[in-house]
C-alpha cells in the first residue's frame, strides 16, 4: 500500500471505533465537551504515531517472548509525556480529563496497531498508520462531542451559539447520551458503507 492508502485505510476503512468497537471507554467519557475531545484526540494521535514508529524501529531487536511488555513500556513512555505536558501547560484540562489520559496506555487501539501494523512494517509507514488511527479516533470523539455540547450546553468549544431561547437537553450532558450518539454514528456509517458497496 502507498502512504496515502495506509492513512485512508486506518482513518476511515478500518476506523478502530466505528468498525472494530475499540477504545470506547475514553470515547464515551470525555465527549461532553469539544475541547476535552480535541485534547484527548491529539494525545492519542501523538502516542499512536510515536509508539508505532518506535515499536517498528525496534521490532527486529525485541525478543518475541517479551514483545507485549516492551510495547506497553514504549506506549507508557509517550503517555507520560502527554500527561506531564498537560499538567505543566494545561492544568485545567488535565484535571478535566482526569484518569483518562493515563488510561491511553491500555487503549486497545494503540496495542492493536502495534501488533497488527507496527510489528510488521517500516517505521515511516507505521507512524503514518498511527496518525491515521489516532485521527480516526479523534474524529469519532469530535463528532459525538459536537452534538453533546451543542444540545447539552448550547455551545461549541465553550462559545454560546444557540442563545437563551434554547432549552438545554440535560440528557446530552449525561453518560448515556454518549452511548446513543456512538450507536447512531455507527449505524450511519454502516448505512453509508452498505450503499457504497451496492454502487
BAKOL-135107 format. One line per field, with one value per atom (N, C-alpha, C): atom name; x, y, z; residue number from 1. Coordinates in steps of 0.05 Angstrom, whole numbers, always signed. Example, Ala and Ser with C-alpha at 12.3 -4.5 7.8 and 13.67 -1.06 7.14 Angstrom:
BEGIN
atome	N, CA, C, N, CA, C;
x	+264, +246, +264, +257, +273, +258;
y	-114, -90, -66, -45, -21, +1;
z	+156, +156, +156, +142, +143, +157;
num	1, 1, 1, 2, 2, 2;
***
This chain:
BEGIN
atome	N, CA, C, N, CA, C, N, CA, C, N, CA, C, N, CA, C, N, CA, C, N, CA, C, N, CA, C, N, CA, C, N, CA, C, N, CA, C, N, CA, C, N, CA, C, N, CA, C, N, CA, C, N, CA, C, N, CA, C, N, CA, C, N, CA, C, N, CA, C, N, CA, C, N, CA, C, N, CA, C, N, CA, C, N, CA, C, N, CA, C, N, CA, C, N, CA, C, N, CA, C, N, CA, C, N, CA, C, N, CA, C, N, CA, C, N, CA, C, N, CA, C, N, CA, C, N, CA, C, N, CA, C, N, CA, C, N, CA, C, N, CA, C, N, CA, C, N, CA, C, N, CA, C, N, CA, C, N, CA, C, N, CA, C, N, CA, C, N, CA, C, N, CA, C, N, CA, C, N, CA, C, N, CA, C, N, CA, C, N, CA, C, N, CA, C, N, CA, C, N, CA, C, N, CA, C, N, CA, C, N, CA, C, N, CA, C, N, CA, C, N, CA, C, N, CA, C, N, CA, C, N, CA, C, N, CA, C, N, CA, C, N, CA, C, N, CA, C, N, CA, C, N, CA, C, N, CA, C, N, CA, C, N, CA, C, N, CA, C, N, CA, C, N, CA, C, N, CA, C, N, CA, C, N, CA, C, N, CA, C, N, CA, C, N, CA, C, N, CA, C, N, CA, C, N, CA, C, N, CA, C, N, CA, C, N, CA, C, N, CA, C, N, CA, C, N, CA, C, N, CA, C, N, CA, C, N, CA, C, N, CA, C, N, CA, C, N, CA, C, N, CA, C, N, CA, C, N, CA, C, N, CA, C, N, CA, C, N, CA, C, N, CA, C, N, CA, C, N, CA, C, N, CA, C, N, CA, C, N, CA, C, N, CA, C, N, CA, C, N, CA, C, N, CA, C, N, CA, C, N, CA, C, N, CA, C, N, CA, C, N, CA, C, N, CA, C, N, CA, C, N, CA, C, N, CA, C, N, CA, C, N, CA, C, N, CA, C, N, CA, C, N, CA, C, N, CA, C, N, CA, C, N, CA, C, N, CA, C, N, CA, C, N, CA, C, N, CA, C, N, CA, C, N, CA, C, N, CA, C, N, CA, C, N, CA, C, N, CA, C, N, CA, C, N, CA, C, N, CA, C, N, CA, C, N, CA, C, N, CA, C, N, CA, C, N, CA, C, N, CA, C, N, CA, C, N, CA, C, N, CA, C, N, CA, C, N, CA, C, N, CA, C, N, CA, C, N, CA, C, N, CA, C, N, CA, C, N, CA, C, N, CA, C, N, CA, C, N, CA, C, N, CA, C, N, CA, C, N, CA, C, N, CA, C, N, CA, C, N, CA, C, N, CA, C, N, CA, C, N, CA, C, N, CA, C, N, CA, C, N, CA, C, N, CA, C, N, CA, C, N, CA, C, N, CA, C, N, CA, C, N, CA, C, N, CA, C, N, CA, C, N, CA, C, N, CA, C, N, CA, C, N, CA, C, N, CA, C, N, CA, C, N, CA, C, N, CA, C, N, CA, C, N, CA, C, N, CA, C, N, CA, C, N, CA, C;
x	+17, +0, +18, +7, +21, +16, +31, +28, +0, -10, -37, -58, -55, -74, -73, -49, -46, -61, -58, -71, -101, -112, -141, -152, -137, -146, -149, -129, -130, -149, -153, -171, -200, -207, -235, -242, -229, -236, -235, -214, -211, -212, -229, -231, -236, -219, -219, -244, -257, -281, -306, -312, -337, -337, -313, -311, -304, -286, -277, -286, -300, -311, -289, -267, -244, -242, -231, -225, -249, -272, -297, -299, -283, -285, -280, -256, -250, -266, -274, -291, -317, -328, -353, -350, -327, -323, -317, -303, -293, -307, -329, -342, -364, -366, -386, -379, -353, -343, -324, -326, -309, -279, -273, -245, -232, -247, -237, -231, -250, -247, -223, -219, -197, -170, -167, -142, -137, -158, -155, -147, -160, -154, -125, -116, -88, -68, -75, -58, -55, -78, -77, -62, -66, -51, -21, -12, +16, +26, +12, +20, +21, +0, -1, +22, +26, +46, +74, +80, +107, +112, +93, +97, +98, +82, +83, +110, +120, +146, +168, +167, +188, +187, +163, +160, +169, +162, +171, +202, +213, +242, +257, +245, +258, +248, +230, +216, +234, +257, +275, +294, +294, +311, +297, +270, +254, +248, +257, +251, +221, +212, +183, +169, +183, +171, +165, +179, +174, +163, +153, +144, +122, +102, +80, +89, +106, +116, +132, +148, +164, +146, +125, +106, +92, +83, +69, +88, +113, +132, +137, +139, +142, +118, +94, +69, +67, +73, +71, +90, +113, +132, +120, +107, +95, +70, +55, +32, +41, +63, +73, +81, +93, +100, +74, +53, +28, +17, +17, +6, +22, +48, +65, +61, +58, +54, +28, +6, -20, -18, -5, -3, +13, +34, +51, +38, +26, +16, -14, -29, -58, -69, -63, -71, -102, -117, -146, -156, -145, -152, -143, -120, -110, -129, -140, -160, -186, -194, -220, -219, -196, -193, -188, -178, -174, -157, -167, -151, -151, -167, -169, -144, -128, -102, -84, -82, -66, -76, -102, -114, -108, -96, -87, -68, -53, -34, -48, -72, -86, -106, -106, -125, -120, -141, -139, -130, -136, -129, -98, -85, -56, -42, -51, -39, -45, -70, -78, -61, -56, -40, -11, -1, +26, +30, +10, +12, +6, -15, -24, -8, +4, +18, +47, +52, +79, +99, +90, +108, +116, +103, +108, +115, +117, +121, +143, +151, +173, +164, +184, +178, +160, +167, +151, +123, +119, +92, +76, +90, +78, +69, +86, +79, +54, +53, +30, +5, +8, -15, -24, -5, -12, -26, -17, -30, -59, -62, -89, -108, -98, -115, -122, -102, -107, -127, -124, -142, -170, -172, -198, -212, -197, -207, -216, -199, -205, -230, -233, -256, -282, -282, -306, -312, -291, -295, -307, -296, -306, -334, -341, -369, -389, -383, -400, -401, -378, -377, -391, -390, -404, -433, -447, -475, -481, -464, -469, -466, -445, -441, -462, -468, -487, -515, -525, -552, -552, -530, -529, -522, -505, -496, -504, -511, -518, -493, -470, -445, -427, -406, -386, -359, -342, -316, -320, -341, -347, -359, -363, -375, -405, -422, -451, -459, -475, -483, -514, -528, -557, -573, -562, -576, -594, -608, -625, -650, -659, -684, -681, -656, -652, -655, -672, -675, -654, -636, -614, -624, -614, -621, -602, -611, -593, -584, -600, -592, -566, -562, -538, -512, -514, -491, -485, -505, -502, -489, -477, -462, -479, -504, -519, -521, -520, -523, -499, -475, -452, -456, -469, -475, -494, -514, -534, -521, -504, -491, -472, -457, -439, -454, -476, -493, -504, -514, -524, -502, -478, -456, -449, -447, -440, -462, -487, -509, -507, -502, -499, -476, -453, -430, -437, -450, -457, -476, -495, -513, -498, -481, -465, -447, -434, -416, -431, -455, -472, -481, -489, -498, -474, -450, -427, -419, -423, -417, -436, -461, -481, -477, -464, -460, -439;
y	-24, +0, +25, +46, +71, +85, +106, +120, +133, +142, +154, +133, +109, +87, +78, +77, +69, +89, +115, +135, +133, +131, +129, +104, +82, +56, +57, +68, +69, +90, +111, +133, +127, +115, +110, +80, +66, +38, +20, +23, +6, +23, +43, +60, +43, +46, +28, +31, +54, +58, +48, +58, +51, +25, +14, -12, -35, -29, -50, -48, -26, -21, -22, -9, -7, +21, +23, +48, +65, +52, +67, +77, +67, +76, +106, +115, +143, +158, +145, +158, +167, +151, +158, +177, +176, +190, +220, +227, +255, +271, +260, +273, +292, +301, +321, +349, +353, +379, +376, +393, +391, +394, +413, +418, +394, +381, +356, +335, +332, +312, +318, +344, +352, +346, +353, +348, +319, +304, +275, +262, +271, +261, +267, +291, +299, +282, +277, +260, +232, +221, +194, +193, +214, +216, +216, +233, +235, +207, +195, +170, +148, +146, +126, +129, +153, +157, +151, +162, +159, +130, +117, +90, +71, +75, +57, +60, +84, +89, +75, +78, +67, +36, +25, -4, -16, -3, -12, -11, +11, +15, -8, -17, -37, -65, -69, -95, -118, -114, -137, -142, -125, -128, -137, -137, -145, -175, -189, -218, -223, -243, -248, -252, -266, -273, -249, -227, -203, -180, -186, -167, -148, -160, -144, -125, -135, -118, -94, -99, -77, -57, -66, -49, -31, -43, -28, -7, -14, +4, +28, +23, +44, +63, +50, +66, +83, +71, +85, +109, +107, +129, +153, +149, +171, +182, +165, +174, +192, +185, +201, +229, +230, +255, +273, +260, +274, +284, +267, +273, +296, +295, +316, +343, +341, +365, +379, +363, +374, +386, +372, +382, +408, +411, +434, +458, +453, +475, +479, +457, +459, +445, +456, +442, +438, +458, +455, +432, +430, +408, +381, +381, +356, +347, +366, +359, +350, +363, +356, +327, +320, +293, +272, +281, +262, +238, +214, +189, +179, +191, +181, +185, +204, +208, +184, +177, +154, +128, +126, +102, +98, +119, +115, +92, +87, +64, +38, +34, +9, +10, +32, +34, +12, -3, -25, -17, +8, +17, +18, +28, +31, +4, -14, -41, -56, -52, -65, -57, -31, -21, -30, -31, -40, -69, -86, -114, -119, -106, -112, -98, -75, -60, -54, -41, -32, -55, -78, -101, -114, -105, -118, -99, -73, -53, -34, -17, +2, +24, +37, +58, +81, +91, +113, +105, +81, +72, +67, +58, +53, +79, +100, +126, +137, +134, +143, +128, +102, +86, +96, +102, +112, +139, +156, +182, +178, +160, +155, +143, +123, +110, +130, +147, +167, +188, +197, +216, +205, +179, +167, +166, +161, +161, +189, +209, +237, +246, +237, +244, +235, +211, +200, +216, +222, +238, +265, +278, +305, +305, +285, +283, +280, +262, +257, +282, +294, +318, +341, +344, +366, +367, +344, +343, +344, +331, +331, +359, +374, +401, +420, +417, +435, +433, +409, +405, +406, +397, +397, +423, +439, +465, +489, +483, +505, +520, +506, +520, +501, +512, +497, +508, +491, +499, +520, +518, +536, +563, +567, +592, +588, +603, +600, +605, +587, +591, +589, +578, +574, +596, +611, +633, +624, +644, +639, +624, +625, +611, +581, +571, +542, +529, +509, +493, +471, +472, +453, +425, +406, +378, +366, +363, +353, +325, +309, +281, +280, +301, +302, +305, +316, +320, +295, +278, +253, +231, +212, +190, +173, +167, +150, +162, +189, +202, +194, +190, +182, +155, +137, +111, +114, +130, +134, +147, +167, +181, +163, +147, +128, +107, +98, +78, +90, +115, +129, +133, +140, +144, +118, +97, +71, +61, +66, +59, +75, +101, +118, +110, +103, +94, +68, +50, +24, +27, +45, +50, +62, +81, +93, +73, +56, +36, +14, +8, -12, -1, +24, +37, +39, +45, +48, +21, -1, -27, -35, -26, -32, -18, +6, +22, +10;
z	+0, +0, +0, -13, -12, +14, +20, +46, +48, +25, +25, +31, +19, +24, +53, +64, +93, +110, +105, +121, +119, +94, +90, +102, +99, +110, +140, +154, +183, +193, +178, +186, +182, +159, +152, +150, +132, +126, +150, +166, +190, +215, +215, +239, +263, +283, +306, +323, +323, +339, +325, +301, +289, +274, +268, +254, +273, +293, +310, +339, +345, +372, +393, +387, +406, +418, +441, +454, +461, +466, +470, +499, +517, +545, +547, +537, +537, +517, +495, +475, +486, +505, +517, +541, +554, +579, +575, +554, +551, +530, +519, +496, +503, +528, +535, +526, +521, +511, +488, +468, +445, +452, +470, +477, +490, +508, +520, +499, +480, +459, +441, +435, +418, +431, +456, +470, +473, +480, +483, +456, +435, +408, +400, +405, +399, +415, +440, +457, +446, +436, +425, +398, +382, +356, +362, +381, +388, +397, +416, +427, +406, +390, +369, +348, +339, +319, +329, +353, +364, +373, +386, +395, +371, +351, +327, +313, +311, +298, +314, +341, +358, +358, +360, +361, +334, +312, +286, +283, +294, +293, +308, +330, +347, +343, +324, +321, +317, +304, +299, +322, +342, +365, +391, +389, +413, +412, +433, +434, +435, +420, +418, +444, +463, +489, +507, +502, +519, +502, +478, +458, +470, +483, +493, +516, +533, +555, +545, +525, +514, +500, +486, +472, +493, +515, +536, +548, +552, +563, +545, +519, +499, +498, +498, +497, +523, +546, +571, +572, +560, +559, +545, +523, +508, +522, +535, +550, +573, +587, +608, +598, +574, +562, +558, +548, +544, +570, +590, +617, +630, +628, +640, +625, +599, +583, +591, +594, +602, +630, +649, +676, +677, +660, +660, +646, +623, +606, +605, +611, +611, +636, +659, +684, +687, +678, +680, +662, +638, +620, +632, +644, +657, +679, +694, +715, +703, +681, +668, +656, +644, +632, +653, +676, +699, +692, +700, +696, +667, +649, +622, +605, +612, +598, +604, +630, +638, +625, +621, +610, +580, +568, +540, +537, +559, +559, +552, +564, +560, +537, +521, +499, +479, +473, +454, +426, +419, +392, +389, +410, +408, +408, +426, +427, +401, +391, +366, +342, +340, +317, +320, +345, +350, +341, +347, +340, +310, +300, +273, +252, +258, +237, +243, +266, +272, +274, +283, +286, +260, +238, +212, +190, +196, +174, +182, +162, +166, +185, +198, +217, +206, +182, +170, +165, +153, +147, +173, +194, +220, +232, +230, +240, +226, +199, +184, +192, +196, +205, +233, +250, +277, +276, +258, +254, +244, +225, +214, +235, +250, +270, +292, +300, +321, +311, +286, +274, +272, +265, +264, +291, +312, +339, +347, +340, +346, +331, +307, +290, +304, +313, +327, +352, +368, +392, +386, +365, +359, +348, +332, +322, +345, +363, +386, +404, +409, +427, +415, +388, +375, +382, +380, +385, +415, +431, +460, +472, +464, +474, +463, +437, +424, +437, +440, +451, +482, +494, +524, +536, +524, +535, +517, +492, +474, +464, +466, +458, +442, +430, +416, +424, +434, +445, +467, +482, +504, +496, +470, +460, +455, +469, +465, +436, +424, +397, +393, +412, +409, +423, +441, +454, +477, +488, +512, +505, +480, +472, +473, +472, +470, +498, +500, +524, +524, +542, +543, +549, +534, +538, +559, +583, +604, +599, +584, +578, +561, +545, +528, +544, +568, +585, +601, +604, +620, +603, +617, +604, +584, +589, +570, +542, +540, +513, +496, +508, +492, +479, +493, +481, +457, +461, +440, +415, +420, +398, +383, +398, +385, +369, +380, +365, +340, +341, +317, +296, +306, +287, +273, +288, +277, +257, +264, +246, +220, +222, +199, +181, +193, +177, +163, +178, +166, +141, +144, +121, +97, +103, +81, +67, +83, +72, +56, +66, +52, +25, +25, +0, -20, -9, -26, -39, -25, -36, -58, -56, -77, -103, -101, -125, -143;
num	1, 1, 1, 2, 2, 2, 3, 3, 3, 4, 4, 4, 5, 5, 5, 6, 6, 6, 7, 7, 7, 8, 8, 8, 9, 9, 9, 10, 10, 10, 11, 11, 11, 12, 12, 12, 13, 13, 13, 14, 14, 14, 15, 15, 15, 16, 16, 16, 17, 17, 17, 18, 18, 18, 19, 19, 19, 20, 20, 20, 21, 21, 21, 22, 22, 22, 23, 23, 23, 24, 24, 24, 25, 25, 25, 26, 26, 26, 27, 27, 27, 28, 28, 28, 29, 29, 29, 30, 30, 30, 31, 31, 31, 32, 32, 32, 33, 33, 33, 34, 34, 34, 35, 35, 35, 36, 36, 36, 37, 37, 37, 38, 38, 38, 39, 39, 39, 40, 40, 40, 41, 41, 41, 42, 42, 42, 43, 43, 43, 44, 44, 44, 45, 45, 45, 46, 46, 46, 47, 47, 47, 48, 48, 48, 49, 49, 49, 50, 50, 50, 51, 51, 51, 52, 52, 52, 53, 53, 53, 54, 54, 54, 55, 55, 55, 56, 56, 56, 57, 57, 57, 58, 58, 58, 59, 59, 59, 60, 60, 60, 61, 61, 61, 62, 62, 62, 63, 63, 63, 64, 64, 64, 65, 65, 65, 66, 66, 66, 67, 67, 67, 68, 68, 68, 69, 69, 69, 70, 70, 70, 71, 71, 71, 72, 72, 72, 73, 73, 73, 74, 74, 74, 75, 75, 75, 76, 76, 76, 77, 77, 77, 78, 78, 78, 79, 79, 79, 80, 80, 80, 81, 81, 81, 82, 82, 82, 83, 83, 83, 84, 84, 84, 85, 85, 85, 86, 86, 86, 87, 87, 87, 88, 88, 88, 89, 89, 89, 90, 90, 90, 91, 91, 91, 92, 92, 92, 93, 93, 93, 94, 94, 94, 95, 95, 95, 96, 96, 96, 97, 97, 97, 98, 98, 98, 99, 99, 99, 100, 100, 100, 101, 101, 101, 102, 102, 102, 103, 103, 103, 104, 104, 104, 105, 105, 105, 106, 106, 106, 107, 107, 107, 108, 108, 108, 109, 109, 109, 110, 110, 110, 111, 111, 111, 112, 112, 112, 113, 113, 113, 114, 114, 114, 115, 115, 115, 116, 116, 116, 117, 117, 117, 118, 118, 118, 119, 119, 119, 120, 120, 120, 121, 121, 121, 122, 122, 122, 123, 123, 123, 124, 124, 124, 125, 125, 125, 126, 126, 126, 127, 127, 127, 128, 128, 128, 129, 129, 129, 130, 130, 130, 131, 131, 131, 132, 132, 132, 133, 133, 133, 134, 134, 134, 135, 135, 135, 136, 136, 136, 137, 137, 137, 138, 138, 138, 139, 139, 139, 140, 140, 140, 141, 141, 141, 142, 142, 142, 143, 143, 143, 144, 144, 144, 145, 145, 145, 146, 146, 146, 147, 147, 147, 148, 148, 148, 149, 149, 149, 150, 150, 150, 151, 151, 151, 152, 152, 152, 153, 153, 153, 154, 154, 154, 155, 155, 155, 156, 156, 156, 157, 157, 157, 158, 158, 158, 159, 159, 159, 160, 160, 160, 161, 161, 161, 162, 162, 162, 163, 163, 163, 164, 164, 164, 165, 165, 165, 166, 166, 166, 167, 167, 167, 168, 168, 168, 169, 169, 169, 170, 170, 170, 171, 171, 171, 172, 172, 172, 173, 173, 173, 174, 174, 174, 175, 175, 175, 176, 176, 176, 177, 177, 177, 178, 178, 178, 179, 179, 179, 180, 180, 180, 181, 181, 181, 182, 182, 182, 183, 183, 183, 184, 184, 184, 185, 185, 185, 186, 186, 186, 187, 187, 187, 188, 188, 188, 189, 189, 189, 190, 190, 190, 191, 191, 191, 192, 192, 192, 193, 193, 193, 194, 194, 194, 195, 195, 195, 196, 196, 196, 197, 197, 197, 198, 198, 198, 199, 199, 199;
***
